[in-house]
Amino acid sequence: MYLIGLTGGIASGKTTVARRLFQHGAIHIDADELARRVVEPGTPGLEQVREAFGDGVLRPDGSLDRAKLGELVFGDEAARAKLNGIIHPAVRELSGRLIDRAAAENPDAVVVYDVPLLVEAAVDHPFDLVVVTEAPKQQQLRRLVEERGLEPGQAAARVDSQASNEERAAIADVVIDTSGTLAHTMSQTDALWHRITDEQRAARGEA
């Protein structure tokens, strides 16, 4: 199995790169989706969140009220750290199981673990390659406002709450520049895929 850690700031083109790798045949595991799964009704994670933040973060049907929880933790470092202390270990355990399953089902699988907070959460899976998508901050802000409808202040807060491009670049094996055209992003991703498949063939002793 070949394991890629894919990360990048909000609105940095990470989803585009993940989708392209999936089209080439990679298995895509989305950390954001896993973070939702570990706090579904009936999970230990949801019970821990309720114990930490009170019944007010639950909807009448028992599911997590993400908006209410967001209000409590946004801008409160201690509260966010408490929440991360619940979510991150649960996601780490679940992602590990999914990665192991993919490897068992196909030893030649290419698995893309898509982790927005790879730096912040200190994700330590044994990645063969860490890929970072990168766009200038002003471009991230413009995408958030124009494509996602955020207010400029909201967009800036989202970007500033994440690791910097410099922090992500420090752990990157490959940086994909998404500041240009979609075609340019795709061509870099295609080149990455060819590099991976070449490495896999070499590891198997194939010409």
N, C-alpha and C positions, 0 to 999 in steps of 0.2 A: 504493500500500500504506500502511496505517496500522499503525504498530508501537507496541505497548504493552509496557513493562517492568513486570512484576508482581512485587512482593516483599513480604516480611513475615516476622516472627519465627516460629519453630517453634510450631505449634498456635495460629496467629493467624487461621485461616480462609482462608488463601490458596488451598488446594485447592478449597474450596467456590466461591470467586469464579472461579477458572480454569474449573471445570466449567460454571458458569452462562454464562460468556462463550462457551465452546465450544458450548453448547446453542443460543446465539443465532447461531452460524455462524462464530465466530472459529477460526483455526488455532492450535492449542496446541503450543508447543515447551517441553519440560520440561528445564531445565538439569541437574537431578539424573539424569535418564535419559541425557543426553549425557555426564555425568561418568562413568557406568558404561560407555558405549560406547567412550570414548577409552582405556580400559584393558582392553578385551577381549583374549583371547589373540591374538597375532599383530600387535598394534598397537605403533607406536613408543612410545606412552604407557606401556604395560605394561613394555616393556623399560627405559624410563627409571626407572620405579618400582623395578624389580628391581635396577638398577644403584645406585640411591640407597639402598635399604633392605635389600638382600640377598635371597638365594633363599628365606629363611624366610617371606617374605610371599606366596609362591606355594603353591597346593595341588599335590598330586601330579599332577593333570591339566593343570597349567600355568596355571590361572586364578588370579586375584587372591584371596587370602584376606583379605577385608575386615576380619574380626575381628582378625586378627594385625596388619594395618597400623594399625587403629584403636588398638590397644594401644600401638603405637610413637609415634603422633603425638598422642594425646589428652593434654593437659596439658603437652606439650613444644612451646613456641612455635617453636623453631628447626626441629624436625622437621616441624611443620605448615606452616611457611613454605616448606620445601623441597618438600613434597608439592604445595602450592598452585602453586608455580612450574612444576610439571610439568602439573598438571591444568587450571589456569585458561587458559593460552594454547591448549591443545588444544581445550577447550570453546569458547573464543572463535572459533577458526577454524571449527569444525564448525557452531556456531550461525549464524555469518555466512553459510556456504554454504546452510544450510536456509532462512534468511530471504530470501536472494537468490533461491532457487528458488521460494519461495512468491510473491514479487513478480513473477517472470517468468511464472508460471503464471496468476496473477490480479492485475492491477494494482490492483484494488479490494479485495484481501484485507485483513482485519483479523487481524494476527498478535499473539498474546499470548506473549511470552517470559517464562516463569515462572522467576524467578531468586532463590532464597532468599538468596544471598550477593551481591546486586546492589551493596550498599554495600561490603562487605568485599573483594570481588574487583574493585572499581572498573570494573564493566562499562560500556563506553562506546559501545554501539550507538546509532545516531541515533534515539532514541525520540521518538515524537510525544507520548507521555504516560507518566509514571511513576506507577503506582498502588501504594499501600501498604495492606496489611491490618493492622489494629491492634486489639489487645485488651490489657487491663491485665495486668501480669506475673503477678499472682496467678491470674488466669483461665487464662493459658497453663499455669502450673504444675498447676492443677487438671485441665485437659484431658489433660496428659501423664500424670498419675498415674491418673486415672479411665478415660480412653479408650484409652491406649496401654500401661498397665500398668508405667510406670516407677516406680522408687523416688523419693521426694521429693528425695533428694540428687542422683540422676541427672538428674531433671527440671531442677533448679536449675542444674546444670552446663551442660546443653544450652542453656538460655535465656541464661545469663551469657556463654557463649562467642560469642554472636552480637552484632551491632550493637544498640544500644539503640533504643527507639521514637523517641527524640528525633533520633538520627542518621538514621534512615530518614525521619522526617517532614521533615527538612531538604531532602531531594531529591524529595519527593513533589509531584506535581501534583494528585493526588486521594488522599484517605485514606478508606478504607472501614472504618467502625467495626463490628467483629464481636463486640462485647461483649454485644449484645442477642440477640433471637430470630433463628432462621434466616430467617424471613420478612423481618426488618429488613435483614439482610445481602443477601438476594436483591433487595429493592426498591432498595437503593443500587446494586447491580450492574446491574439493569435500567435505572436512570436513567443510569448511565455508558454503557451500550450505546446508548441513544437519543442521548446527547450525541455519541458518536463518529459514528453514522450521519448525524446532522444536519450535523456538520462535513464529512463526506465529500460529502454532497449539495451543501453550500455551495461546496466546493472545485471541484466539477464544474459549478457554475453553475446547479444545479437549485433550483427553489423549494422 
